[in-house]
Amino acid sequence: MKKFEELKTLIASLEGDADKFYNKGNSAAGTRIRKGMQDLKNAAQAIRQEVQELKNKDGGSGGE
């Protein structure tokens, strides 16, 4: 669950740059968004792998 919380925090941290890029035309903010989206992709993939491992190990109980 910790990784999922980190994912939500990462999305929230990109909100300001998204506003700057889309509404104010700040291209540097666009670069930061692209980097953040790559980080999001990697974090999401790590969560997917963790879920799959837990599902296979515990028969789908989610480790709880």
PDB file of N, CA, C and O in Angstrom:
ATOM      1  N   MET A   1       0.823  -1.193   0.000  1.00  0.00           N
ATOM      2  CA  MET A   1       0.000   0.000   0.000  1.00  0.00           C
ATOM      3  C   MET A   1       0.863   1.250   0.000  1.00  0.00           C
ATOM      4  O   MET A   1       0.439   2.302  -0.478  1.00  0.00           O
ATOM      5  N   LYS A   2       2.077   1.139   0.536  1.00  0.00           N
ATOM      6  CA  LYS A   2       2.973   2.293   0.586  1.00  0.00           C
ATOM      7  C   LYS A   2       3.294   2.796  -0.817  1.00  0.00           C
ATOM      8  O   LYS A   2       3.317   4.004  -1.053  1.00  0.00           O
ATOM      9  N   LYS A   3       3.541   1.883  -1.742  1.00  0.00           N
ATOM     10  CA  LYS A   3       3.860   2.288  -3.113  1.00  0.00           C
ATOM     11  C   LYS A   3       2.683   3.003  -3.762  1.00  0.00           C
ATOM     12  O   LYS A   3       2.875   3.943  -4.534  1.00  0.00           O
ATOM     13  N   PHE A   4       1.473   2.566  -3.455  1.00  0.00           N
ATOM     14  CA  PHE A   4       0.281   3.204  -4.007  1.00  0.00           C
ATOM     15  C   PHE A   4       0.152   4.636  -3.489  1.00  0.00           C
ATOM     16  O   PHE A   4      -0.207   5.542  -4.242  1.00  0.00           O
ATOM     17  N   GLU A   5       0.441   4.836  -2.227  1.00  0.00           N
ATOM     18  CA  GLU A   5       0.410   6.181  -1.644  1.00  0.00           C
ATOM     19  C   GLU A   5       1.469   7.081  -2.297  1.00  0.00           C
ATOM     20  O   GLU A   5       1.222   8.260  -2.552  1.00  0.00           O
ATOM     21  N   GLU A   6       2.638   6.513  -2.560  1.00  0.00           N
ATOM     22  CA  GLU A   6       3.687   7.273  -3.238  1.00  0.00           C
ATOM     23  C   GLU A   6       3.248   7.681  -4.639  1.00  0.00           C
ATOM     24  O   GLU A   6       3.573   8.774  -5.104  1.00  0.00           O
ATOM     25  N   LEU A   7       2.515   6.806  -5.307  1.00  0.00           N
ATOM     26  CA  LEU A   7       1.992   7.096  -6.640  1.00  0.00           C
ATOM     27  C   LEU A   7       1.025   8.279  -6.582  1.00  0.00           C
ATOM     28  O   LEU A   7       1.081   9.176  -7.424  1.00  0.00           O
ATOM     29  N   LYS A   8       0.142   8.274  -5.588  1.00  0.00           N
ATOM     30  CA  LYS A   8      -0.806   9.385  -5.439  1.00  0.00           C
ATOM     31  C   LYS A   8      -0.084  10.694  -5.146  1.00  0.00           C
ATOM     32  O   LYS A   8      -0.476  11.748  -5.648  1.00  0.00           O
ATOM     33  N   THR A   9       0.961  10.630  -4.340  1.00  0.00           N
ATOM     34  CA  THR A   9       1.744  11.823  -4.023  1.00  0.00           C
ATOM     35  C   THR A   9       2.430  12.360  -5.272  1.00  0.00           C
ATOM     36  O   THR A   9       2.478  13.571  -5.486  1.00  0.00           O
ATOM     37  N   LEU A  10       2.957  11.469  -6.086  1.00  0.00           N
ATOM     38  CA  LEU A  10       3.621  11.884  -7.319  1.00  0.00           C
ATOM     39  C   LEU A  10       2.650  12.588  -8.257  1.00  0.00           C
ATOM     40  O   LEU A  10       2.993  13.608  -8.855  1.00  0.00           O
ATOM     41  N   ILE A  11       1.451  12.056  -8.390  1.00  0.00           N
ATOM     42  CA  ILE A  11       0.441  12.693  -9.243  1.00  0.00           C
ATOM     43  C   ILE A  11       0.112  14.088  -8.719  1.00  0.00           C
ATOM     44  O   ILE A  11       0.030  15.045  -9.490  1.00  0.00           O
ATOM     45  N   ALA A  12      -0.072  14.195  -7.424  1.00  0.00           N
ATOM     46  CA  ALA A  12      -0.392  15.494  -6.825  1.00  0.00           C
ATOM     47  C   ALA A  12       0.741  16.497  -7.036  1.00  0.00           C
ATOM     48  O   ALA A  12       0.488  17.687  -7.227  1.00  0.00           O
ATOM     49  N   SER A  13       1.983  16.024  -7.002  1.00  0.00           N
ATOM     50  CA  SER A  13       3.115  16.933  -7.170  1.00  0.00           C
ATOM     51  C   SER A  13       3.210  17.487  -8.585  1.00  0.00           C
ATOM     52  O   SER A  13       3.832  18.527  -8.801  1.00  0.00           O
ATOM     53  N   LEU A  14       2.608  16.811  -9.542  1.00  0.00           N
ATOM     54  CA  LEU A  14       2.656  17.262 -10.931  1.00  0.00           C
ATOM     55  C   LEU A  14       1.559  18.264 -11.268  1.00  0.00           C
ATOM     56  O   LEU A  14       1.586  18.873 -12.337  1.00  0.00           O
ATOM     57  N   GLU A  15       0.612  18.438 -10.383  1.00  0.00           N
ATOM     58  CA  GLU A  15      -0.536  19.291 -10.675  1.00  0.00           C
ATOM     59  C   GLU A  15      -0.135  20.732 -10.967  1.00  0.00           C
ATOM     60  O   GLU A  15      -0.664  21.340 -11.898  1.00  0.00           O
ATOM     61  N   GLY A  16       0.775  21.280 -10.202  1.00  0.00           N
ATOM     62  CA  GLY A  16       1.210  22.653 -10.417  1.00  0.00           C
ATOM     63  C   GLY A  16       1.895  22.828 -11.757  1.00  0.00           C
ATOM     64  O   GLY A  16       1.659  23.814 -12.454  1.00  0.00           O
ATOM     65  N   ASP A  17       2.738  21.883 -12.119  1.00  0.00           N
ATOM     66  CA  ASP A  17       3.410  21.961 -13.415  1.00  0.00           C
ATOM     67  C   ASP A  17       2.414  21.791 -14.565  1.00  0.00           C
ATOM     68  O   ASP A  17       2.569  22.414 -15.615  1.00  0.00           O
ATOM     69  N   ALA A  18       1.411  20.966 -14.374  1.00  0.00           N
ATOM     70  CA  ALA A  18       0.396  20.800 -15.415  1.00  0.00           C
ATOM     71  C   ALA A  18      -0.330  22.117 -15.659  1.00  0.00           C
ATOM     72  O   ALA A  18      -0.583  22.487 -16.806  1.00  0.00           O
ATOM     73  N   ASP A  19      -0.664  22.820 -14.591  1.00  0.00           N
ATOM     74  CA  ASP A  19      -1.310  24.124 -14.727  1.00  0.00           C
ATOM     75  C   ASP A  19      -0.401  25.108 -15.460  1.00  0.00           C
ATOM     76  O   ASP A  19      -0.837  25.822 -16.363  1.00  0.00           O
ATOM     77  N   LYS A  20       0.863  25.133 -15.057  1.00  0.00           N
ATOM     78  CA  LYS A  20       1.815  26.050 -15.694  1.00  0.00           C
ATOM     79  C   LYS A  20       1.981  25.746 -17.178  1.00  0.00           C
ATOM     80  O   LYS A  20       2.076  26.662 -17.994  1.00  0.00           O
ATOM     81  N   PHE A  21       2.016  24.471 -17.525  1.00  0.00           N
ATOM     82  CA  PHE A  21       2.220  24.097 -18.920  1.00  0.00           C
ATOM     83  C   PHE A  21       0.970  24.349 -19.761  1.00  0.00           C
ATOM     84  O   PHE A  21       1.035  25.020 -20.791  1.00  0.00           O
ATOM     85  N   TYR A  22      -0.162  23.813 -19.322  1.00  0.00           N
ATOM     86  CA  TYR A  22      -1.376  23.889 -20.134  1.00  0.00           C
ATOM     87  C   TYR A  22      -2.027  25.266 -20.133  1.00  0.00           C
ATOM     88  O   TYR A  22      -2.562  25.693 -21.156  1.00  0.00           O
ATOM     89  N   ASN A  23      -1.990  25.955 -19.022  1.00  0.00           N
ATOM     90  CA  ASN A  23      -2.695  27.237 -18.935  1.00  0.00           C
ATOM     91  C   ASN A  23      -1.806  28.456 -19.138  1.00  0.00           C
ATOM     92  O   ASN A  23      -2.288  29.524 -19.516  1.00  0.00           O
ATOM     93  N   LYS A  24      -0.504  28.297 -18.887  1.00  0.00           N
ATOM     94  CA  LYS A  24       0.382  29.461 -18.978  1.00  0.00           C
ATOM     95  C   LYS A  24       1.462  29.307 -20.033  1.00  0.00           C
ATOM     96  O   LYS A  24       2.235  30.235 -20.269  1.00  0.00           O
ATOM     97  N   GLY A  25       1.525  28.147 -20.671  1.00  0.00           N
ATOM     98  CA  GLY A  25       2.465  27.930 -21.751  1.00  0.00           C
ATOM     99  C   GLY A  25       3.922  27.812 -21.330  1.00  0.00           C
ATOM    100  O   GLY A  25       4.814  28.093 -22.131  1.00  0.00           O
ATOM    101  N   ASN A  26       4.179  27.412 -20.118  1.00  0.00           N
ATOM    102  CA  ASN A  26       5.539  27.290 -19.608  1.00  0.00           C
ATOM    103  C   ASN A  26       6.141  25.963 -20.096  1.00  0.00           C
ATOM    104  O   ASN A  26       5.760  24.894 -19.622  1.00  0.00           O
ATOM    105  N   SER A  27       7.081  26.041 -21.046  1.00  0.00           N
ATOM    106  CA  SER A  27       7.627  24.813 -21.629  1.00  0.00           C
ATOM    107  C   SER A  27       8.520  24.048 -20.655  1.00  0.00           C
ATOM    108  O   SER A  27       8.620  22.825 -20.756  1.00  0.00           O
ATOM    109  N   ALA A  28       9.168  24.731 -19.719  1.00  0.00           N
ATOM    110  CA  ALA A  28       9.979  24.030 -18.720  1.00  0.00           C
ATOM    111  C   ALA A  28       9.092  23.147 -17.847  1.00  0.00           C
ATOM    112  O   ALA A  28       9.498  22.056 -17.447  1.00  0.00           O
ATOM    113  N   ALA A  29       7.894  23.615 -17.557  1.00  0.00           N
ATOM    114  CA  ALA A  29       6.946  22.807 -16.784  1.00  0.00           C
ATOM    115  C   ALA A  29       6.566  21.554 -17.576  1.00  0.00           C
ATOM    116  O   ALA A  29       6.351  20.491 -16.994  1.00  0.00           O
ATOM    117  N   GLY A  30       6.485  21.679 -18.889  1.00  0.00           N
ATOM    118  CA  GLY A  30       6.200  20.522 -19.739  1.00  0.00           C
ATOM    119  C   GLY A  30       7.276  19.462 -19.623  1.00  0.00           C
ATOM    120  O   GLY A  30       6.983  18.267 -19.602  1.00  0.00           O
ATOM    121  N   THR A  31       8.525  19.903 -19.549  1.00  0.00           N
ATOM    122  CA  THR A  31       9.643  18.975 -19.379  1.00  0.00           C
ATOM    123  C   THR A  31       9.530  18.253 -18.043  1.00  0.00           C
ATOM    124  O   THR A  31       9.766  17.048 -17.958  1.00  0.00           O
ATOM    125  N   ARG A  32       9.169  18.996 -17.000  1.00  0.00           N
ATOM    126  CA  ARG A  32       9.007  18.374 -15.685  1.00  0.00           C
ATOM    127  C   ARG A  32       7.842  17.383 -15.683  1.00  0.00           C
ATOM    128  O   ARG A  32       7.915  16.338 -15.037  1.00  0.00           O
ATOM    129  N   ILE A  33       6.781  17.706 -16.396  1.00  0.00           N
ATOM    130  CA  ILE A  33       5.643  16.786 -16.496  1.00  0.00           C
ATOM    131  C   ILE A  33       6.073  15.496 -17.187  1.00  0.00           C
ATOM    132  O   ILE A  33       5.735  14.402 -16.735  1.00  0.00           O
ATOM    133  N   ARG A  34       6.812  15.624 -18.275  1.00  0.00           N
ATOM    134  CA  ARG A  34       7.259  14.433 -18.996  1.00  0.00           C
ATOM    135  C   ARG A  34       8.114  13.538 -18.106  1.00  0.00           C
ATOM    136  O   ARG A  34       7.961  12.317 -18.125  1.00  0.00           O
ATOM    137  N   LYS A  35       9.010  14.133 -17.330  1.00  0.00           N
ATOM    138  CA  LYS A  35       9.839  13.353 -16.403  1.00  0.00           C
ATOM    139  C   LYS A  35       8.958  12.695 -15.343  1.00  0.00           C
ATOM    140  O   LYS A  35       9.131  11.521 -15.016  1.00  0.00           O
ATOM    141  N   GLY A  36       8.017  13.465 -14.815  1.00  0.00           N
ATOM    142  CA  GLY A  36       7.110  12.923 -13.805  1.00  0.00           C
ATOM    143  C   GLY A  36       6.260  11.786 -14.338  1.00  0.00           C
ATOM    144  O   GLY A  36       5.993  10.819 -13.625  1.00  0.00           O
ATOM    145  N   MET A  37       5.833  11.897 -15.583  1.00  0.00           N
ATOM    146  CA  MET A  37       5.030  10.834 -16.196  1.00  0.00           C
ATOM    147  C   MET A  37       5.861   9.564 -16.364  1.00  0.00           C
ATOM    148  O   MET A  37       5.339   8.459 -16.211  1.00  0.00           O
ATOM    149  N   GLN A  38       7.138   9.710 -16.675  1.00  0.00           N
ATOM    150  CA  GLN A  38       8.013   8.542 -16.770  1.00  0.00           C
ATOM    151  C   GLN A  38       8.171   7.889 -15.398  1.00  0.00           C
ATOM    152  O   GLN A  38       8.149   6.664 -15.274  1.00  0.00           O
ATOM    153  N   ASP A  39       8.330   8.724 -14.370  1.00  0.00           N
ATOM    154  CA  ASP A  39       8.416   8.198 -13.000  1.00  0.00           C
ATOM    155  C   ASP A  39       7.126   7.488 -12.612  1.00  0.00           C
ATOM    156  O   ASP A  39       7.154   6.445 -11.958  1.00  0.00           O
ATOM    157  N   LEU A  40       5.991   8.062 -13.021  1.00  0.00           N
ATOM    158  CA  LEU A  40       4.687   7.440 -12.763  1.00  0.00           C
ATOM    159  C   LEU A  40       4.590   6.072 -13.429  1.00  0.00           C
ATOM    160  O   LEU A  40       4.134   5.100 -12.828  1.00  0.00           O
ATOM    161  N   LYS A  41       5.024   6.023 -14.663  1.00  0.00           N
ATOM    162  CA  LYS A  41       4.984   4.764 -15.407  1.00  0.00           C
ATOM    163  C   LYS A  41       5.802   3.694 -14.684  1.00  0.00           C
ATOM    164  O   LYS A  41       5.350   2.560 -14.522  1.00  0.00           O
ATOM    165  N   ASN A  42       7.000   4.063 -14.255  1.00  0.00           N
ATOM    166  CA  ASN A  42       7.866   3.105 -13.567  1.00  0.00           C
ATOM    167  C   ASN A  42       7.270   2.675 -12.226  1.00  0.00           C
ATOM    168  O   ASN A  42       7.335   1.502 -11.861  1.00  0.00           O
ATOM    169  N   ALA A  43       6.694   3.625 -11.499  1.00  0.00           N
ATOM    170  CA  ALA A  43       6.075   3.296 -10.206  1.00  0.00           C
ATOM    171  C   ALA A  43       4.865   2.385 -10.406  1.00  0.00           C
ATOM    172  O   ALA A  43       4.664   1.437  -9.647  1.00  0.00           O
ATOM    173  N   ALA A  44       4.067   2.674 -11.423  1.00  0.00           N
ATOM    174  CA  ALA A  44       2.893   1.846 -11.700  1.00  0.00           C
ATOM    175  C   ALA A  44       3.316   0.427 -12.069  1.00  0.00           C
ATOM    176  O   ALA A  44       2.678  -0.543 -11.659  1.00  0.00           O
ATOM    177  N   GLN A  45       4.382   0.310 -12.837  1.00  0.00           N
ATOM    178  CA  GLN A  45       4.864  -1.015 -13.216  1.00  0.00           C
ATOM    179  C   GLN A  45       5.335  -1.790 -11.990  1.00  0.00           C
ATOM    180  O   GLN A  45       5.087  -2.990 -11.877  1.00  0.00           O
ATOM    181  N   ALA A  46       6.010  -1.109 -11.078  1.00  0.00           N
ATOM    182  CA  ALA A  46       6.467  -1.766  -9.852  1.00  0.00           C
ATOM    183  C   ALA A  46       5.282  -2.255  -9.028  1.00  0.00           C
ATOM    184  O   ALA A  46       5.329  -3.342  -8.453  1.00  0.00           O
ATOM    185  N   ILE A  47       4.218  -1.454  -8.968  1.00  0.00           N
ATOM    186  CA  ILE A  47       3.019  -1.863  -8.233  1.00  0.00           C
ATOM    187  C   ILE A  47       2.383  -3.072  -8.905  1.00  0.00           C
ATOM    188  O   ILE A  47       1.971  -4.014  -8.228  1.00  0.00           O
ATOM    189  N   ARG A  48       2.301  -3.052 -10.225  1.00  0.00           N
ATOM    190  CA  ARG A  48       1.722  -4.182 -10.951  1.00  0.00           C
ATOM    191  C   ARG A  48       2.483  -5.468 -10.638  1.00  0.00           C
ATOM    192  O   ARG A  48       1.878  -6.513 -10.396  1.00  0.00           O
ATOM    193  N   GLN A  49       3.803  -5.385 -10.643  1.00  0.00           N
ATOM    194  CA  GLN A  49       4.612  -6.569 -10.363  1.00  0.00           C
ATOM    195  C   GLN A  49       4.404  -7.057  -8.935  1.00  0.00           C
ATOM    196  O   GLN A  49       4.302  -8.258  -8.689  1.00  0.00           O
ATOM    197  N   GLU A  50       4.342  -6.116  -7.998  1.00  0.00           N
ATOM    198  CA  GLU A  50       4.137  -6.480  -6.602  1.00  0.00           C
ATOM    199  C   GLU A  50       2.780  -7.153  -6.403  1.00  0.00           C
ATOM    200  O   GLU A  50       2.675  -8.152  -5.690  1.00  0.00           O
ATOM    201  N   VAL A  51       1.758  -6.611  -7.025  1.00  0.00           N
ATOM    202  CA  VAL A  51       0.410  -7.189  -6.916  1.00  0.00           C
ATOM    203  C   VAL A  51       0.397  -8.601  -7.486  1.00  0.00           C
ATOM    204  O   VAL A  51      -0.171  -9.518  -6.891  1.00  0.00           O
ATOM    205  N   GLN A  52       1.024  -8.765  -8.638  1.00  0.00           N
ATOM    206  CA  GLN A  52       1.062 -10.092  -9.261  1.00  0.00           C
ATOM    207  C   GLN A  52       1.786 -11.097  -8.381  1.00  0.00           C
ATOM    208  O   GLN A  52       1.337 -12.233  -8.228  1.00  0.00           O
ATOM    209  N   GLU A  53       2.909 -10.680  -7.801  1.00  0.00           N
ATOM    210  CA  GLU A  53       3.661 -11.578  -6.926  1.00  0.00           C
ATOM    211  C   GLU A  53       2.838 -11.970  -5.698  1.00  0.00           C
ATOM    212  O   GLU A  53       2.805 -13.140  -5.317  1.00  0.00           O
ATOM    213  N   LEU A  54       2.179 -10.995  -5.084  1.00  0.00           N
ATOM    214  CA  LEU A  54       1.357 -11.286  -3.912  1.00  0.00           C
ATOM    215  C   LEU A  54       0.182 -12.176  -4.268  1.00  0.00           C
ATOM    216  O   LEU A  54      -0.179 -13.076  -3.510  1.00  0.00           O
ATOM    217  N   LYS A  55      -0.409 -11.922  -5.415  1.00  0.00           N
ATOM    218  CA  LYS A  55      -1.548 -12.721  -5.851  1.00  0.00           C
ATOM    219  C   LYS A  55      -1.138 -14.184  -6.071  1.00  0.00           C
ATOM    220  O   LYS A  55      -1.849 -15.111  -5.682  1.00  0.00           O
ATOM    221  N   ASN A  56      -0.002 -14.358  -6.688  1.00  0.00           N
ATOM    222  CA  ASN A  56       0.478 -15.721  -6.945  1.00  0.00           C
ATOM    223  C   ASN A  56       0.907 -16.420  -5.668  1.00  0.00           C
ATOM    224  O   ASN A  56       0.687 -17.621  -5.514  1.00  0.00           O
ATOM    225  N   LYS A  57       1.511 -15.688  -4.762  1.00  0.00           N
ATOM    226  CA  LYS A  57       2.026 -16.259  -3.509  1.00  0.00           C
ATOM    227  C   LYS A  57       0.909 -16.634  -2.554  1.00  0.00           C
ATOM    228  O   LYS A  57       0.918 -17.716  -1.966  1.00  0.00           O
ATOM    229  N   ASP A  58      -0.058 -15.730  -2.400  1.00  0.00           N
ATOM    230  CA  ASP A  58      -1.107 -15.903  -1.385  1.00  0.00           C
ATOM    231  C   ASP A  58      -2.445 -16.384  -1.945  1.00  0.00           C
ATOM    232  O   ASP A  58      -3.429 -16.471  -1.210  1.00  0.00           O
ATOM    233  N   GLY A  59      -2.486 -16.684  -3.190  1.00  0.00           N
ATOM    234  CA  GLY A  59      -3.740 -17.100  -3.768  1.00  0.00           C
ATOM    235  C   GLY A  59      -4.755 -15.983  -3.874  1.00  0.00           C
ATOM    236  O   GLY A  59      -5.961 -16.231  -3.867  1.00  0.00           O
ATOM    237  N   GLY A  60      -4.272 -14.749  -3.973  1.00  0.00           N
ATOM    238  CA  GLY A  60      -5.180 -13.628  -4.202  1.00  0.00           C
ATOM    239  C   GLY A  60      -5.628 -12.880  -2.977  1.00  0.00           C
ATOM    240  O   GLY A  60      -6.496 -12.013  -3.079  1.00  0.00           O
ATOM    241  N   SER A  61      -5.071 -13.180  -1.818  1.00  0.00           N
ATOM    242  CA  SER A  61      -5.532 -12.502  -0.591  1.00  0.00           C
ATOM    243  C   SER A  61      -4.956 -11.121  -0.445  1.00  0.00           C
ATOM    244  O   SER A  61      -5.394 -10.376   0.432  1.00  0.00           O
ATOM    245  N   GLY A  62      -3.971 -10.731  -1.281  1.00  0.00           N
ATOM    246  CA  GLY A  62      -3.373  -9.410  -1.169  1.00  0.00           C
ATOM    247  C   GLY A  62      -2.418  -9.282  -0.005  1.00  0.00           C
ATOM    248  O   GLY A  62      -2.015  -8.167   0.329  1.00  0.00           O
ATOM    249  N   GLY A  63      -2.047 -10.360   0.616  1.00  0.00           N
ATOM    250  CA  GLY A  63      -1.095 -10.353   1.704  1.00  0.00           C
ATOM    251  C   GLY A  63      -1.652  -9.886   3.031  1.00  0.00           C
ATOM    252  O   GLY A  63      -0.897  -9.611   3.963  1.00  0.00           O
ATOM    253  N   GLU A  64      -2.961  -9.796   3.123  1.00  0.00           N
ATOM    254  CA  GLU A  64      -3.576  -9.320   4.382  1.00  0.00           C
ATOM    255  C   GLU A  64      -4.300 -10.436   5.079  1.00  0.00           C
ATOM    256  O   GLU A  64      -4.875 -10.226   6.147  1.00  0.00           O
TER     257      GLU A  64
END
